[in-house]
Amino acid sequence: MSEAVKILQKKISKVNSKKQVKKKQKTAGPKIKLKAPRISLPKKPIKPSLGISNLSEYIAKLKENKAKEHPDLRYDNFDLVEKLKEGTFGWKYNLREVYVWPKVMTEPWLQIYPLVRHPKVKEVFIRGKNIGITTPEGRFKVIFPENNLIPEKIIMSLAIYSGAQLSISKPHAEADYNGWRILLSLPEVSIEPELVAVRLQRIPQLTEIVDRELAARLILLMLSKTGITITGPSGSGKTTLLNSMLFTLHRLFPYLRICIVEARAELQLPSSPLISRSRGENLTQLIRDAFYLMRPDILVLGELRGEEILSWIEVCRAGIPSITTYHSPSVKKAVESLAILIRSSIEKIEPSEIPRLFDVFIKTERKVSPKGFNYTVSEIYISDGNKFNKIYPPNILDKKFLKFIDSIIVDGDAEEVYSYILKNI
């Protein structure tokens, strides 16, 4: 009986094992036999697609093909190629164009960062997507072949970093940032976004602008009881000359009290508690405050523009040494336009009466040379009360020059002061 049971159990186990195998086959799905692919290796070496034998020739061929697609970008198409840390510049002097490939674009300048870092770039102009720069060789159009300029982003970035108050209610703003004086304009007033950036230049020594003798005479004129007007066209170096004269005056006479009035902070001033600056739009009030309250030895007006002219004449006639700048292409036209300005407030005045109101006119001039622009003094006139007498060029004799100078000046006798200036300038 026991043997029969054993045989039955074996049959049952065989049946169960067959069922389990069938279940596994159903769940696993049909078996797929994969054959390894056959790889046929070429008997001959692969030929380069460009018909070259080494990697250097291959790269050179790629560059040549790229240059054919953009013929203007070949280095041999430029008069000069400069590779700087901030980017590459390709200059075309005949076309007045410069191509720029930026390598570094940091805030707030972004794409124009290579321009402001280039040592020769003095001014940057943006209107919409058009860019121009000023260099000693002249003005150039700027082209970015590989970058899309976004002027709005540049302007807003500069406004944030410089602290310029730029908004819809105040669409014009100016500020100084990192050695540049910037003027920003929104499209609400200029139709397209605008940026004007001017590099703050090193103030040259007065003897770099004029010769030593003339420099001494200019300083002596500043010390005399005269009203000096530096005139010349835009960009002729009026502010540069004024700045240089102020630095020289402060070096020779550091104890003089100098008060400066400006609509915009254009002058670069030496650090001294005796030098004060007033800045604002109401120049008439600022001139009067400086005249009556600040006790100046010398009063400086950054630029004579219009309605403040009567206040300025009041200062000149009070015997305080005073100096300003005025936009005009010539001394003759300056006298005529000043007469018109005064006539707007006073009914009757003729150009012939100007010599009684303004004492000295200094005309500046910008000359083009192979090295760039040179700024110089081209003419000087001194009034005797009835007419203007030309004292330069050429330099008149010292004796004749000193006759025009008031004997009572800010710092002693005219002859003694003149000799001191000549020795130390």
Secondary structure, DSSP 8 states (H G I E B T S, - for coil): -HHHHHHHHHHHHHHHHHHHHHHHHHHH--------------SS----TTS-SSHHHHHHHHHHHHHHHSGGG-GGGSSEEEE-SSEEEEEETTTTEEEEEES---TTTGGGHHHHHSTT--EEEEETTEEEEEETTEEEEEE-TT----HHHHHHHHHHHHT---SSS--EEEEEETTEEEEEE-HHHHSS-EEEEEE------HHHHS-HHHHHHHHHHHHSS-EEEEEESTTSSHHHHHHHHHHHHHHH-TTS-EEEEESS--------TTEEEEE-S-HHHHHHHHHHHS--SEEEES---STTHHHHHHHHHTT--EEEEEE-SSHHHHHHHHHHHHHTTSS---GGGGGGT--EEEEEEEEEETTEEEEEEEEEEEE-SSSEEEEETTT--HHHHHHHS-SEETTEEHHHHHHHHHHH-
